[in-house]
């Protein structure tokens, strides 16, 4: 068999959650710090000889450093550490929103007490305290569960926590967060990993340089009005990021992951100007640049303007990011190795680039991905034909191919439509351009320290994450918080200039028209005929509807075959219909949490739809029951429904139904 180089590239990023007061308004940096940022390189280091590349965005590095004083800089933790009795009701509601914004199957369900509290609406102070501690314990990764005595003790306890437990846990976790960046530096010095970074606030550099890139990548994209080049900002993002990297790791960075893999020829030249040796992006950019969709083209490094460029294997990377979570660890790793063997057999001297979000995928895996990584890394360690390499090593290879042209685009469909084109996204850009113009009018009047703070907020407003959540292509329960953070940066600029704040910045960018919810509760009783088809519009009218597609990112196309769940009941039966890419071989397992019952069912299948009914006698005397619906095929679980956790059914709900 031909030998093969395998380059893992794990991207770690969080947007800058700091408001104008310097306090982080959301806790995702801390939560992923205790779950992923240390754990990912630690897992790799447990297998001598294996190597990988890790990308740490500048905004992530800066916020990790703030956890030297967690209660000063993290709004969530400042509430979390207080006695629940002293919290305002609105503060409690916001905390509960966070406590329920996590994966039920893999994070909540394994902690029995957490599962009991998860669906409660009202809590005693003691129950609320339990919920607070369990939330952080659920986020603790395997390294902490194996090595941290405080975490191990509290996991055994499960309930009856006191304020002293919270204090001990927060102190221990805060110390742990301070070990993360030194650990990366240590592994890089030992040449186990290479570490890269991203332009400062994770901007879409090609759009800053020339908004017309939006149309070059996708001719029908509608561009914002009043756009002009922000080339100076683009350079400054790169310069600031390099400076922070040198301060953190004591060396100059060799590589950069352009935010969202967004590239064009101008941005690559900027990286070259700042002595960056390599970058990486998606294979779709290579195919567009060469006008050739041959998948094997991405298995060699390329150079453009003297910069080495790696192109990710989109299919294999997405299997790790989205698909393998549904398979056993053994089957997933076996499939991965088999795919690599097929590539190796095609041609000698190839390099496969696996570039994946390094933090968000694992909460969908059992045990935070530990079983999968253990199986995969064990297989790679034993392989005689597959060698793992870092991006630093790849950039020194002699087999680079020369690229004469690079098409502008990103890692999402090779376009920039995730960040420009929608009316909300364009409005955000227009506010940036208008604020930039106002700053230019004041440049000669401002003190240096004021100019510096203005520059900070202008650069922060260019973060890709704000535009990600505008429009209807992605959904989050925290869209309002992201909208406020974005506008706060521009509002602060006007305050620093001493100008009146435009009303356009005080109004939310998010549309006043409510987006169709992913979950519509039943409004009246139904008694449909279970035949696998919509025999009549009226049969299912008033049923509950759960849109699985709206629950998750549009990038997560492979969570399972079912797209929509319809459900409802009458006095005797519960009725469920599942629509999607279904087949007659698929079976249904229903679990009823209150009774511990597991019921195997043969659904009726027809025209992309599965239907079944279930007698209400299975629910006993319970008024509220929680169901898990498991879709199976050939005895394999292929999807858990609903995706957010067990479905709560209020069996007395018909008293409030209307006709």
Secondary structure, 3 states (H helix, E strand, C coil): CCCEEEEEEEEECCCCCECCCCCECCCHHHHHHHHHHHHHHHHHHCCCCCCEEEEECHHHHHHHHHHHHHHHHEHHHHHHCCCHHHCCHHHHHHHHHHHCCCCHHHHHCCCHHHHHHHCCCCCCHHHHHHHHHHHHHHHCCHHHHHHCHHHHHHHHHCCCCCHHHHHHHHHHHHHHHCCHHHHHHHHHHCCCEEEEECCCCCECHHHHHCCCHHHHHCCCCCCCCCCCCCHHHHHHHHHHHHHHHHHHHCCCCCEEECHHHCECHHHHHHHHHCCCCEEEEEHHHHHHHHCCCCHHHHHCCEEECCEEEEEECHHHHHHHHHHHHHCCHHHHHHHHHHHHHHHHHHCCCEEEEEEEECCCCHHHCHHHHHHHHHHHHHHHHHCCCEEECCHHHHHCCCCCEECCCCCCECCCCCCCCCCCCCHHHHHHHHHHHHHHHHHHHHHHHCCHHHHHHHHHHHHHHCEHHHHHHCCCCCCCCCHHHHHHHHHHHHHHHHHHHCCCCCHHHHCCCCCCCCCCCCEECCCCCCCCCCCCCCCCCCCCCCCEEEEHHHHCCCCCCCCCCEEEEEEEECCCEEEEEEEECCCCCEEEEEEECCCCEEEEECCEEECCEEEEEEEHHHHCCCCEEEEEEEEEECCEEEEEECCCCCEEEECCHHHHCCC
